[in-house]
Amino acid sequence: MRDAEESLQVGYQNQNQVNPRKMGFWGLLWTPIQWLKMLSEELHWSFVLGVVVVYGVSQGLGVGLSRVSTLYYMKDEQKMQPSEAQVYFGIIQIPWVVKPLWGLLTDTVPILGYRRRPYFVSAGFLGVISMLVLSLHKKLHLGFALLSLMAGSAGIAIADVTIDACVTQNSITHPSLAGDMQSLCGLSSSIGALVGFSLSGFFVHLIGPKGVFGLLSIPPGLVVLVGMVLRESHAHNFTYRRVNEKLLDASKSMWTTLKCPDVWRPCLYMYLSLAVSMNINEGMFYWYTDAKGGPSFSQEVIGSTYAVGAAGSLLGVLIYQNFLKNHPFHDILFWSQFLFGASGLLDLVLVLRLNLKFGVPDFFFAVIDAAVTHMIGRIKWMPLLVLSTKLCPPGIEGTFFALLMSIDHVGMLSSSWAGGLFLHILKVTRTQFENLWIAILVRSLLRLVPLGFLYLIPRNDPNFSTLPTEMRTKKDNSILEPDTVEMASLVNST
């Protein structure tokens, strides 16, 4: 079966390599269409559509719009210091830390007999309500504002877990296409983020941060639509009295998997690679918009900078898909982590205004900085995502992948709070940035620390499973039998 899958994939790759040379410019446009067609035929077109909706619209476009609007909302509406904003941004991401909870629910607790549809609908409504509260309330207390932002984040996280279960299950049944699936996820997210960031600055300037929150009720509405048209098999003869037993079985299976050295070692590396890279993004944002110490960028310029960063991230996905996906994880992570640390020094050049001494304008240097940093960051992130899908045992794919992603988010939360504390220690405030360069230098050096932990990453072929053979065999007492999930057309469902 594996040989047949690899032969089929090679056939598609050879076809895509020949057609562009024959068709010239149109061949370049036809190649991604052929790639999407191949994924649709191998994995079903509904899977491709679901990834585009959740990753592209909900996460990419939605997060792209919300990132800039939330920055200005905290800065101008709530009057926060950069160190406070850094900590609060970490709090907003807590729903992503508890992703295993959402994964357990989707894997073990069907609602009205369905495993996926109710969670899409619930996640969408949660996002719609939270964004409308932020948009319509004139003077919302900080505590309620954080709760609303957390609720919106929870809606995105629940939808993410649900689609991740489909991605992981397909990665197990089609291991040779795992890199392609993650590339599809990355492309959808990056293109959506590119559009969202490109429009974010314009919308913040035109209708303000709260007006943007009103627009952000649309992406979760589309997630509700996904839940309404989702077609999946009904879970027959399910009794909720067995939920505790199912949850216990899932917990035992996760613990057994985590104890495997082939699993916990990469997990430890993923956490350390994120936790030690101190996050000081809010400090940089406040400096970007400061009229005295910084370049005083406008909302449109800030949005454009993030948009260029999203374009760099998209370029990173394309580079990984076309040149790096068949290389060992260990080799890609070494060079990408090294370059990621070096790219942090671009912020140092900007804050010390060395670019002006060479006649390079602030905006031009800032967009180059964003593009390079996000491109390298995405190349570093892609092999970790592919590796994560290969660490998930059958039967609890969604739950275990959510656990792995929550480990990553705990690392990012640690990084964000450490950065906020460090900014506070250095006395970087809304108007004082004399010590910001120290934070940048320390952060860049810390990004090199994960190089010392690369021995935790396996050196095996990325196109084959990482789990031992006995763990890749689905047991009879699995959580729930995997069903074939596909998107029914809206016309057929009514």
Secondary structure as UniProt FT lines:
FT   HELIX           2..23
FT   HELIX           25..43
FT   HELIX           45..51
FT   HELIX           52..61
FT   HELIX           62..72
FT   HELIX           73..77
FT   HELIX           82..92
FT   HELIX           94..97
FT   HELIX           99..108
FT   TURN            112..113
FT   HELIX           117..136
FT   HELIX           142..173
FT   HELIX           175..177
FT   HELIX           178..215
FT   TURN            216..217
FT   HELIX           218..229
FT   STRAND          230..231
FT   TURN            236..237
FT   HELIX           240..242
FT   HELIX           243..258
FT   HELIX           261..275
FT   HELIX           281..288
FT   HELIX           299..319
FT   HELIX           320..324
FT   TURN            325..326
FT   HELIX           329..343
FT   HELIX           345..351
FT   TURN            352..353
FT   HELIX           354..357
FT   TURN            358..359
FT   HELIX           362..389
FT   TURN            390..391
FT   TURN            394..395
FT   HELIX           397..425
FT   TURN            426..427
FT   TURN            434..435
FT   HELIX           436..446
FT   TURN            447..448
FT   HELIX           449..456
FT   TURN            462..463
FT   HELIX           469..471
FT   TURN            476..477
FT   STRAND          486..487
FT   HELIX           490..493
//
